[in-house]
Amino acid sequence: MAAELILKYFPELTEEQQRQFEMLDALYRDWNAKINVISRKDIDQLYEHHVLHSLAIAKTIRFRPGTQILDFGTGGGFPGIPLAILFPDCQFKLIDGTGKKIRVAQEVSNAIGLKNCHPEHLRGEDEKGKYDFVVSRAVMPLPDLVKIVKKNISKTQQNALPNGIICLKGGDLQAETRPFHKIVETTDISTFFQEEWFKEKHVIYLPC
């Protein structure tokens, strides 16, 4: 089963978490047939290209219970839904400016019984809440993202890493990380996961 890929790197999953991960395949196939949130050719690679990719953030930081996380530009629920499964004691708000995509995130979240995941149709500029971390997956260049979400980073610290932004990105990032070169941390995802697809994919952490 494709969900075994998740277990390979996160062997401590509870039975409930394994069940939730396994349910994602049928749910996303069903919703993707109605509302295209994942490219048609990519749906067969859901666990590698979307679920495990999202969980690279969990190899960078283990969020402590009570951590508040904002998923900016979540689309159909990535990276927020996989992270919400992995960290049931943390709270995740998922926002996106496209209502159809947020509906998919909401329906999937409801179907697998996530209590800590709160999708909302909202633009980042209109989000007023405070969070320990903002996560996102290749939504926009880092300087643009910082301008929008810096206001949402809480000053109260409760994790091993200082509060900030954690992004999943691919390719050459020199230009967009240059303004933050003294504090930004870039980690190759291939140091966590051995699959070929993760080469030239990165986790970027920027304390704010």
C-alpha positions in Angstrom: 0.0 0.0 0.0 1.3 3.5 -0.9 0.8 4.6 2.7 3.6 2.2 3.7 6.0 4.9 2.2 5.0 7.2 5.1 5.5 4.4 7.6 9.0 3.8 6.2 10.1 7.3 7.4 7.7 7.7 10.4 7.5 4.2 12.0 6.0 5.6 15.2 2.6 6.2 13.7 -0.4 5.1 15.7 -3.0 2.9 14.1 -5.3 5.9 13.9 -2.7 7.9 12.0 -2.0 5.0 9.7 -5.7 4.8 9.0 -5.9 8.5 8.3 -3.0 8.4 5.9 -4.4 5.4 4.1 -7.7 7.1 3.5 -6.1 10.0 1.7 -5.7 8.1 -1.6 -9.3 7.3 -2.3 -10.5 10.7 -1.0 -8.1 12.7 -3.2 -8.9 10.6 -6.2 -12.6 11.1 -5.7 -12.3 14.9 -5.2 -9.7 15.3 -7.9 -12.2 13.9 -10.4 -14.6 16.8 -9.5 -12.2 19.6 -8.7 -8.7 19.4 -10.1 -6.4 20.1 -7.1 -3.6 17.7 -8.1 -2.4 17.3 -11.7 -4.0 14.2 -13.3 -0.6 12.6 -13.9 0.5 13.3 -10.3 -2.4 11.7 -8.5 -0.7 8.3 -8.8 2.2 9.7 -6.9 0.1 11.3 -4.1 2.0 9.8 -1.2 5.5 10.6 -2.6 4.9 13.9 -4.3 2.4 15.4 -1.9 2.0 13.6 1.5 5.7 12.7 2.1 6.8 15.9 0.6 4.7 17.8 3.1 6.1 15.7 6.0 9.7 16.9 5.2 8.7 19.8 7.5 8.4 17.3 10.3 12.0 16.2 9.7 13.0 19.8 10.3 11.0 20.4 13.4 8.9 18.3 15.8 6.2 20.8 16.8 5.5 20.7 20.5 1.9 20.1 21.7 -0.1 23.3 21.6 1.8 24.8 18.7 -0.3 26.9 16.3 0.5 26.6 12.6 -0.9 28.5 9.6 -0.7 26.8 6.2 -0.6 29.6 3.7 -2.0 28.8 0.2 -2.8 25.3 1.2 -4.6 24.4 -2.1 -6.2 21.0 -1.5 -4.6 20.7 1.9 -0.8 20.5 1.6 1.3 20.6 3.7 -1.4 21.2 6.3 -3.4 17.9 6.3 -0.4 15.5 6.5 1.1 17.6 9.2 -2.2 17.8 11.1 -2.3 14.0 11.0 1.2 13.7 12.3 0.8 16.3 15.1 -2.6 15.7 16.6 -1.8 17.9 19.6 -1.1 21.0 17.5 -3.6 23.3 15.8 -3.5 24.0 12.1 -5.4 26.7 10.1 -5.3 26.1 6.4 -6.1 29.1 4.2 -6.4 29.6 0.4 -7.8 32.3 -1.8 -9.5 29.7 -4.0 -12.8 28.5 -2.5 -13.0 25.2 -4.5 -9.6 24.1 -3.2 -10.5 24.9 0.4 -13.7 22.9 0.0 -11.5 19.8 -0.9 -9.3 20.4 2.1 -12.4 20.7 4.4 -14.1 17.6 3.0 -10.9 15.5 3.3 -10.2 16.7 6.8 -13.8 15.9 7.9 -13.7 12.5 6.2 -10.6 11.3 8.1 -11.8 12.8 11.4 -9.2 15.5 11.9 -10.2 17.7 14.9 -7.1 20.0 14.7 -7.4 21.1 11.1 -9.4 24.3 10.2 -9.5 25.1 6.5 -10.9 28.6 5.6 -11.4 30.4 2.3 -9.2 33.4 3.0 -6.4 35.4 1.4 -3.2 35.8 3.4 -3.5 39.5 3.5 -6.8 39.1 5.4 -5.6 36.6 8.0 -5.3 38.4 11.3 -4.4 35.5 13.7 -1.0 34.9 15.4 0.9 31.6 14.9 4.1 30.0 16.0 4.9 29.0 12.4 3.6 29.7 8.9 4.2 26.8 6.5 3.7 26.8 2.7 4.5 24.8 -0.4 5.9 26.8 -3.3 3.2 29.4 -3.1 5.3 32.5 -4.0 8.9 33.9 -3.8 10.1 34.1 -0.2 10.4 37.9 0.0 6.7 38.2 -1.1 5.6 35.6 1.4 7.5 37.3 4.2 5.7 40.7 3.5 2.3 39.1 3.8 2.7 36.7 6.8 5.3 38.4 9.0 2.4 40.1 10.8 1.0 36.6 11.7 4.1 35.3 13.6 3.6 35.2 17.3 6.3 36.7 19.6 5.7 33.9 22.2 8.1 31.1 21.8 7.4 27.4 22.7 9.4 25.3 20.3 13.1 24.3 20.0 13.3 26.4 16.8 12.4 30.1 17.1 9.0 31.0 15.5 9.1 31.7 11.8 8.3 30.5 8.2 8.9 27.0 6.9 8.6 26.6 3.1 8.9 23.7 0.7 10.6 24.7 -2.5 12.5 23.3 -5.4 15.3 24.4 -7.8 17.8 27.2 -7.4 16.8 29.4 -4.4 19.8 31.8 -4.3 17.9 34.8 -5.6 14.9 34.6 -3.3 16.9 33.7 -0.2 19.6 36.3 -0.7 17.8 39.1 1.2 17.8 36.8 4.3 21.2 35.1 3.8 22.4 35.7 7.3 19.5 33.9 9.0 17.8 31.6 6.5 18.4 27.8 6.7 18.1 25.6 3.6 18.0 21.8 4.0 18.0 19.4 1.1 15.0 17.0 1.5 17.2 14.2 0.0 18.9 14.1 3.4 15.6 12.9 4.9 14.1 10.8 2.1 16.0 8.6 -0.4 13.5 8.7 -3.3 15.0 10.2 -6.5 12.1 12.8 -6.8 13.3 14.7 -3.7 16.7 15.7 -5.3 16.8 19.5 -5.7 13.8 19.9 -3.3 14.4 21.9 -0.1 13.0 22.9 3.2 13.6 26.6 3.9 13.4 27.9 7.5 13.3 31.6 8.2 13.1 32.8 11.8 10.9 35.9 12.1 
